[in-house]
Amino acid sequence: MQIFLTGANGYIGGAAAVALIAAGHRVRGLVRDRTKADAAAAHGIEPVIGSLDDVALLREEACAADAVVNAASSDHRGAVEALLAGLAGSGKAFIHSSGSSIVADLAMGEPCDHIFHEGEPIAPVTDKAARVAIDRLALAAQDTHAVRSVVLCNSMIYGPALGPPAQSVQIPALVRQARTSGVVRYIGRGLNRWSNVHIADVAALYVLAVDKAPAGTFMYVESGEEALGEIARIIAARLDLGTAQSWPAEDAIAAWGRAMAVYSLGSNSRVRGRAAAALGWSPTRRSIVKWIAEELV
């Protein structure tokens, strides 16, 4: 199949593109400029230079493709609308990338027992309401646009870039701060927990989703869970930086910014999914702390 993929230079999009190409698909990938186009082309991706604001381009590429993967942004509603318009009436696959911060709380390092399962209603905090609305727009497209729409809700992703150079969100943020200050930090008591998944397993699921995920499928992408305090401690040991230390909420927000501190590093995001397994997905990596201890660079 010919697949149009946004975010071809991104951490998720690049990995998904490489996996799709390895599976025999042709991937046309949206990139922002010539330098990024060259990086994408080096991995077998056919670059399409543009942005998520190029409505006509997105519609044209979606219309010409056999399937579309949106991996550039979980929050750009205009891009989703343009891609769906290009696919309208085709019955083709539209794979939209979301993130499990849609169920994040405001715990700032405190624990929470609530685990979200697929099909469970989500009442997001105000900052995440727009993202949830986009997920619902994508899923509704099976009826409104006659599209085989699927939402992959990724949890904390770890592992090296598998496509063009890129990084995930949470682990690199912790590592950068640690290398700058000499101290690995976690927020509050560090008892907040996130579900997580290795990037290679994420990429494999995108291939399965394109090939055979049923219309209207929402799936949490996860294969493990860990507390942020424990992640920080393993990073400290790996980097030989002594003992990880707690950070008060206000200091963490000042250093990382509110969105990163509150949602990416201070919250609980505990999810469980069965939809991916129903496609035949079988994760090969299930321990984020093992990866940090043995492979983090």
ZAVOLO-94373 format. One record per residue: x, y, z of N, C-alpha, C, CB in turn. Coordinates in steps of 0.05 Angstrom, whole numbers, plus 5000, padded with zeros to 4 digits. Glycine has a CB too. Example, Ala and Ser with C-alpha at 12.3 -4.5 7.8 and 13.67 -1.06 7.14 Angstrom:
526448865156524649105156526449345156522649115181
525749555142527349795143525850015157528249885114
% end
This chain:
501749765000500050005000501750255000498150005024
500650474989501950734992500750865016501550904966
502450945035501451065060502551345062502350895084
500751525069501551805075501751825105499552015063
504051915115504651925143505552205151506751715151
504252325171505252585181507252525204502852755191
509052725208511052685229513152485222509652585254
514052485197515952285188518652315201516352305158
519352555211521852595225521552575255522952865218
519152515265518652495293519452225305515752555299
519352215331520151965345518251735338520252015375
515651785340513651585334513351545304510951655347
513051765290512551755261514851625246512052025250
517351695254519651585241519851285245522151715251
519351195270519350905275517150755261519150855306
514750875260512550745246513150735216509950905251
514250945205514850945176516850725169516051215168
518950695185520950495180519750215181523350525199
518050175201516749915204514849855181515249895231
513450055173511550015150513049955124509850265146
515250085120516950035096518049755097519250235094
518949665121519949395124517849185119521149355152
515349265124513049085119512149085090510749155137
513549245073512949235045511249465034511548985038
510649655052509049885044510850115033507349995067
509650285017511050525008510050755025510450584977
511850915036511051125055511851395044512351075082
509951575041510351855035510052005062508451965013
512252145070512252255097512352565096514552155112
510652685112510652975114512953075131507953075126
514553255120516753375134516753685129519553255124
518153825146517854125146519754265126518354225173
522054145121523954285104525854095090525654495120
527654195073529354035057531253865074530954195038
532353985095534153835113532753585124535254005135
530353625134528753405145527953205123526253515160
527553315099526953135077529252945071526253295052
531653045072533952875067534252665089536553045066
533752745114533952545136531852325132533552695163
529452405124527352205120528052025097524652345115
529052145075529651985051531751775057530552165029
533551835075535751645082534651395095537651785102
532151405104530851175116528751055098529651245143
528751125072526951015053524251145051526550725059
523851375065521351515065521351715042520951665092
519251735027519051925006518052185018517051824983
519752395019518952635034516952805019521452795040
515052915034513153115024513553365041510153005025
514553575030515153815046512653985050517353985032
512054035075509654195081509254205111507154085068
506854285120506254305148503454215153506654585159
502754185178500054105185497954315179499854035215
498854555173497054775166496454785136498155035175
497854615120497454615091495054435084500054505076
492654545087490254395085489954255057487754565089
490454405036490254295009492154065005490654514988
494654095014496553885011495753635027499353975021
494853665051493953435067491653285054493153525095
489753435044487453315031488353165006485353525024
490153284990491053154965492552904971492853354950
494352914991495952674997494252455009498252745017
492352525026490552325037488852195016488752455059
487852354997486152244976487752054959485052474959
490252104954491951934937492951684951494252094926
492851684977494051464992492051234996494951565020
493150995002491450765009490850755039492850515001
492450905055491950935084493451175093492850665099
492551285116493851525127494551465156492051775124
496951545164497851525192498451815202500251335196
497051905222497552175233499252135258494952325239
501852195256503652165278505152425285505651945273
504152645273505552895278504653045302505253075254
502053035308501053185331498353055340500653485324
498053035366495452945377493553175381495952795403
494453415376492853655384492153835361494353805404
492853765337492353945314489753855300494753935293
487553975309484953895299484653945269482654035314
485654175260485454245232486654035213486654515226
488953925222490253725205488553475204493053655217
487453395226485753155226483253195208484753085255
482053435210479753485193480553475163478553765200
482853585157483753585129484353305119486253755126
485653145135486252865127483652705124488052735148
481752745142479252595140477652685115477552635165
477852935108476453035085477652905060476753345083
480252865059481552745037480852445034484552765039
480252315056479552035057476551975054480651905082
474952185056472052155059470951965037470752425058
469251775047467851595029469551365018466851745006
472051345026473851145014473950885029476551265013
473150885055473450635071476350575078472250405056
478250755072481050705077481750755106482750885059
484050655114484850675143485950955149487050465149
485051055172486151305183487051235212484051535183
489751235216490851165242491651425256493250975240
490451495277490951745292492451685318488351905298
494551845323496151805347495251995369499151855341
494551875392493952025416495951955437490951975426
495452055462497351985484495851955509499452205486
496851785527495351715551495351935572496451475563
496552175566496152395584493252495584497952625577
491552385566488752455566487352355592487352335542
488652165606487552075631489252165655487251765632
491152345650492952435671491452595692495252605659
492452575716491352725739493252955746490752545763
492653075769494353305779495753225804492553555784
496752975805497752855830500352975839498152565826
502053065821504753175828506252995847504453455841
506552745838508152555852506752375871510252695866
504152415875502652245893501452005877500452405907
500851785890499751555877496751575871500351305893
495851405854492951375848492451085840492051575826
490250975850489650695845488050655819488050585868
487050875807485350845784486950755759483851105778
486050545747487150445722484950455701488250155724
485550595678483550625657483750395637484050895643
481450295630481150075611479750185586479649835623
480350055563479050135538476050115541480049965515
474650315531471750325533470750475557470650045534
472550525577471750675600471550975593473750635623
469351105601469051385595471351555607466351495605
472151755592474351935601473252205607476651945580
473752315630473052585637475652735641471152605663
476852845620479552955621479653215637480653005594
481953275648482453545659482153745637485253565674
481753995644481254205624483354215602481054475637
485854195609488054215590488053995569490754215604
486753775575486753545556484053505542487453285571
482153675547479553645535479553665505477653855546
481253845494481353875465482453625452483054115457
484453495464485653255453483553025453488153165469
482152995474480052795475477952845454478752785503
477253095450475353155429476353075401474653455429
478953115396480053025370479952725368482953125368
480652585389480452285388477552205381481252165416
475652335393472852265387472052335359470952405407
473152555349472652625321473752415302473952905314
476152325308477452115291475851855292480252065300
474951775315473451525318470751545304473151445347
469551775306466851815293467051805263465652065303
469351835252469651855223468851595209472551915216
468651375224467751125211464851165201467850895231
463351345215460551405207460351665191458851425232
461851865200461552135187462952145160462552345205
465151995157466752005133467051735118469452125139
465851525129466251255118469151185115464851245090
470551225138473451165139473950955161475051435146
475950785157476650585177478550725197478050335165
477350865216478951035234479650875259477351285241
482150925268483250795292484850995307485050545283
484650985334486251155351488150985368484451335369
490751035365492750905382493551105404495250815365
492851035428493451215451495951115465490951215471
498151235457500751145467501251235495503051255449
502451055511503251125538506151235537503050875557
507651225560510451325560512151135542511551325589
513251255521514851095503517851125509514251175473
519350915508522250925513523650765491522850815541
526250805490527950665470529150865450526350455456
531050765434532450945415530750995390535150815407
531351215377530051275352530551055331530951555340
528450975317528650765297528550875269526450555301
527851135267527851275241529851505242525051375234
529151735230530851965232531352045261529652205216
533552185267534152255295531852395309536652425296
531052295332528852415347528852295375526052355333
527452425393527252325421524452315430528952515439
523952145450521452135464521252375482521051865479
519252375499518652615516519852585544515752665518
519052385559519552385588522352305596517652205601
523352085587525951995595528152195587526651715584
528152295562530152495555530052745572529852565526
527552825580527353065596528653025624524353145600
528252785635529552725661532552715658528452455671
533452595636536352565632537652845627536952385608
536453005610537553275605537853435631535853425585
535853435647535953585672538053475690533153575686
538353205691540353075708543153145699539952775708
543653145673546353195663547053495666546553115634
545053665665545553945669546254015698543254115660
544653895716544853965745546653775761542153975757
547053535750548553335766546753185785550753465780
544153235785542253105803539853005788541453295826
539152755791536652655778534352725797536852345773
532252835785529952925802527452775795529553225797
525752735815522952655812521252845827522552355821
518752855821516953055833515552945858514853145812
515553105879514253025904515352775915511252995899
513652585921514552325931515252125909512452205949
514652195884515352015862513851765861518251955863
511451765873509851515874507851505851508351505900
507651715835505951705812506951505791505651985799
505151385777505851165759504851215730504650895770
506451125711505651145683505950865670507451355668
503950795654504250565636506350645615501550485623
507650445604509850505585510050285564512550535600
511650335543511950145521514450225505509450155503
515850025494518250065479517550155450519949805478
519150325439518550435413518450225391520750645406
520050015393519949805372517149665372522149595376
516049625396513449505398511249695388512849425427
511649955394509750155383509650145353510550435393
512050145340512250135311510849885300515150145302
511249665313510049415303506949435304511049175320
505949575324503049595327501849775305502249705354
503349985297502450155275502049985250504350385270
503849805244503649635221501149465223506149455218
500649345245498249175249495749345247498349045276
495749585258493449765256492749835228493850015273
494749905212494349965184493149725169496950055171
494149495175493349255160490649155167495349035164
489949165194487449015201485949115225488148745205
486549345236484949435259482149505250486249685273
480049415264477249475256476649775259475349315273
474749865243473950145245472850205272471750205224
473550445282472550535308474150425332469750465311
476450305327478050195349479650405363479849975338
479350405390481050575407482750385423479450765425
485350415423487050225438489150375454488250015420
489450285479491650385495494150215488491050355526
496350355484498850225476500650215500500150375451
500849985512502449955537503349665540500750045562
505549635554506449365560507849345587508349265538
507349545604508549545631507749795646511649525629
508749825670508150055686510350095707505350015700
510950345713512950405733512450675746515850395721
513450705771513350955785515551145776513550915816
514951395774516951595765519351615784515651865761
518851575810521051575828523051355823520051565857
521951115817523750885811525150925785522050625810
523851045765525251105740527551295745523251225720
527051505761529151695768531551555782528051915785
530951375800533051235814534751065796531951065837
533450935777535050765758536650945739533150585742
535551175731537151355715539551455730535351605706
539251515756541451615772543651405773540551685800
542851155777544850935778546250895751543450675787
544750905730545850875703547851095696543650865682
547251345704548951575698551051615720547251825695
551051455740552951475763552751755775555851425753
550251835782549852095793548752085822547852255776
549451875836548651855864545751795867549252115878
544451915887541751855894539852055881541351855924
537651955869535652135858534352285881533551975842
533452525876532452705897529652815889534352935903
528052865909525452975905525553275898523652935930
523653365882523453645875520653745883523953695845
520453965897517754075902516454155876517954325921
513854145876512354205851513054465838509354195857
513354675855513954935843516654945830513755155865
518654805840521254795828521254645802523354675848
519754425802519554255778518154415755517954005783
516054565762514654715742516454935731512054845754
518055065749519855275740521955165721521255405764
522854925725525054815709523954685683526554605725
521754535685520854385662518554525647519954115671
517254715660514854825648512354675659514854825618
510054805659507754695671506854435658505454885671
506654435631505654195618507353945623505454245588
510053985621511853765625511753665654514653835618
511953855673512053785701509453665711512754025718
507253785704504653705715503653445702502553925712
503653435675502453215661504452995654501153315636
506753065643508652855633510152725656510552975614
510852875677512552765698511352755726515052925699
509252905731508052915757505552765761507653185765
504352675739501652555740501752245741500052635716
499452135746498951845741497651815714497251725765
498551615699497251545674497451245672498551695649
495451115683495450825685493250715668495150735715
494050565647492150465627492650165622492350625602
490550035613490849755604489149715579489849555627
490249555560488849515536488749225527490049685514
486649155513486348885501486148895470483948745512
485449125460485049145431487549085415484049425424
489849165424492349115410492848815408494649265422
492548675431492948385431491148245412492548275459
488748345408486748225390487748235361484048365393
489548425355490748435328493048255325491548725322
493948125347496247945346498848085356496747855318
498448315368500748465379501848335403500048765385
504448285403505748145426508348295432506347845420
508348485451510748645457513148475465510148835480
515448555456517948405462519548525485519648395437
518848775493520348905514518248995535521949155503
518648915560516648965580517749095606515248715587
520249195606521349315630522849565623523149115645
521649795630522950045625525450075642521050285630
525349985667527750015684530049835675526949945714
529349605664531449435653532849565629530349155644
531149695612532249835589534050065598530049945571
533150225618534750445628537350335640533250605650
537250125656539550025669541649905650538749815689
540749805627542549665609543149815583541449405602
541349995574541650105548541550405546539549995530
540750545566540550835564543350955559539350955591
543451135540546051265534545651565537547051195506
% end
